Amino acid sequence: MADNSKALDVLGGPMITVLHGRKRYVVKLETTSMQLMREIEKVTSLKPEDQILLIKGQKVTSENDIDLASQGLKGGKKVMLLVRREGHSANGPYSSDSSCSEVEEMCQRVRAAISRLDSVEAELQDLKKTAQPPEGHKNMATGNLGSLKQRLRVISETCMEMLLALDSVQDEKAIATSTPPAWKLERKSAVDRLHQTLNVVDNLSQGLNHLQQSLPQ
């Protein structure tokens, strides 16, 4: 995929990878999110209004066209594509008359994400040990580089999925009168930790690439 992306970069400008479930699409990096959605439509047949993009942790829909450069999106980066569920608005799956049971369900989802994040961070700490010299050189010498990179990809995609799940429970119109302040703090803390975890993933990925380049050819 990486080699194909580089070739397309030379021929048609910067390219990015769009992750949709287990599928990956390489598309041209456009100036705005709406233009990008139209490019994605060409390869997925999904109309822009049916797309939800997760770009640098921010949920983007056809209703909030943004400048991609302002979000730090560059060639070679990845975005996640999700399909808007039928009957749900762009701002979230819950309407303004959400019941107390729905609010409690959202609280449970946040706590489940926090619990899942604990295991992700533990996995990342283990990866940090195996990616740094001299362990990193040993792993690459024994052919484990691909495995390490795959583990990082899985962690990155897991974090992006959790960010989207947490984003779906921030509809203030739906929960303003019934959400306890402590729950709001839990959600904010989880989002902050996820962003920090993604930064660590990026740094580790760069470290692995540098180690690979330092090995004798």
N, C-alpha and C positions, 0 to 999 in steps of 0.2 A: 504493500500500500504506500509505504514511504517513497519508494522509487518512482511509482506511478505519479504521486503527487508532485515530485520534483520535476518530472518531465512536463506535466501540465503547466507547472509554474513558468517554465521557460517559454512554452508556446502561447499561453493565454493569460498571463498575469497570475497574481497570488491565488492560491487555492486553499480551501479549508476542508476538514473532514466533518461530515454530519453523521452522528451516531443515532440510529433509530432501532432500538432493541438490539438484536445481534447483527443488524445490517449496518454497513458503512458506505457512505456516498462521498465522493470527492467532487466538490462544486467550486465555482469561481467565487472569490471573495468580492462582494459588492460594496457599495458605499453605504447603503441604508439597509435596515432589517427587512423592509418590504421588498426591496430588490432581491435580497438574499432569499426570501421566501418564494419569490417567483422562480428563482433558479432551482430551489428545492422541489418546487412543483413539477419541473420538467423531468426529474428523475424519480419522483415518488407518486406523481398524480394527485398529491394532496393539495387542495386549494389553500391559499394563505390563511383564510379565516378558520381553517381546520387545524392549523399548525400552532404549536406552542414551542418556542425555542428557549433553551436555557443557555445564556451567554454570560460567561464570567459570573455565574451565580445569580443572574438576573433573569426573571421570566419575561419573555418578549412575545407579544401577539401582534396580529395585524392591526389592532386598535392603537398600539403605541409605537409607531414607526420611530426608530432611533438611528443616529449616526453611529456606525459600527466602530469607526476609528476612535471615537470618544470613549468607547467601552474597552479599548485596548485590544480589540480583536485584530490579529495579524495573520498573514499567510502561514500555513502549517499548523494552526491551532484547531481545536475541536469545539463543536457545539452539540448539544443534545436536542433531538427532535422528539416531541411527543404529540399525540393526536388528541385534540380536544374531544372529551366525551360528549355524546349527544345530549342536548338539553342543558348543558352547563355554559355559563357565561364566561367571558374572557377573564374576569376578575376573580373567579373562584367557583368551586362547585356548589357553594351554599347560597341560598337566597336570603333575602332580608328577614324572612319569617322562620329562620332555623329554630328548631325545637331544642330544649335543654339536652335531650339525648344526643342530638347531633353535636352540640358543643362538647359534651363529655367524650364523644367519640374522637373529636379533634384533639382534645387534651391527651387522650390515650395514644394517639398517633405520634404526638410530639415526644412523649415519654418513651415510646418504642424506638423512635429515631435516636434519642439520646443514648439508650441502652445499646443500640446497634453501633453508634459512634464510638463507644468505649472499646468494642472489639476491633473496630477499624484502626483506632489509634494504637492499640496493642500490636496489631499486625504491622503497622508502620514503624514502630519502634524496633521490631525484629528486623525489618528490611533495612533500617539505617545501619544496623550492625553488620549486615551481610553485604552492604553496598560500598562500605568505606575501605580504603587500603588498610592492611594487606588482604583482608578477607575479600574485598571486591575484585582484586586481581586474580585471586585463587578461584573465585566463582566463574569469572569470565574465561580463565584458562581451562576450566573443566566443562565449559559449554553451558553454564547456567545463566548467562546474560539474558537470553530470551525469556527464561522463566521469571527472572527478577522484574524485567520490564512488563511482563504480562500481569504480575501481581500488582504492580503500580497502576496499570491501566484499570484493573478491576476495582481497586480502591478509589481511583478518580471517578469512575462511572458510578460507583456506589454513593459517593459523596454528592454527586450531581443529582442523583435520583432522590436522595434525602432532602437536598435543598428544595427541590420542586415540591416534594411532599409537605415540607414545612411551609412553603410559600402558599400552598392551597388552604392553609388554616389561618391566614392573616386577614380575612375579609372582615374588617372592623364593623361594617353595617350589620353583619350577621351575628357578631358575638360581643358587641360593645357593652351590652347591659348585663351580661351573664358570665363574662370571663374574669376569673380572679386575677389580681395583679401579679401574684406569684407565678401563675401560668405564663403570662406574657414574658416575664423575666426568664423563665425556663426556655421558651422558644428563642428569645434573642441570644441567650447563652449558647444554645445548640447551633444557631446559624453562625455565630462568631467562631465557634470551634471548627465548624465545617470549612469555613473560609481559611482558617489557619492550617487545617489539615491539607487542603488543596495546595496551599503555598509550599508546604513541606514536600508534597508529592512532586511538584514542579522542580524544586531544588534537588531532590533525589534523582529525578530523571536526567537533569542536566549533569549531575555528578557522575551518573553511569555513563553518559555519553562521553564525558571528559576522560574517564578511566578507559573506555574502549579505544579512544583515539590515542591514548598514551601507550597502548600495547604495541609491541613490535609487529610489523606487518609480515 
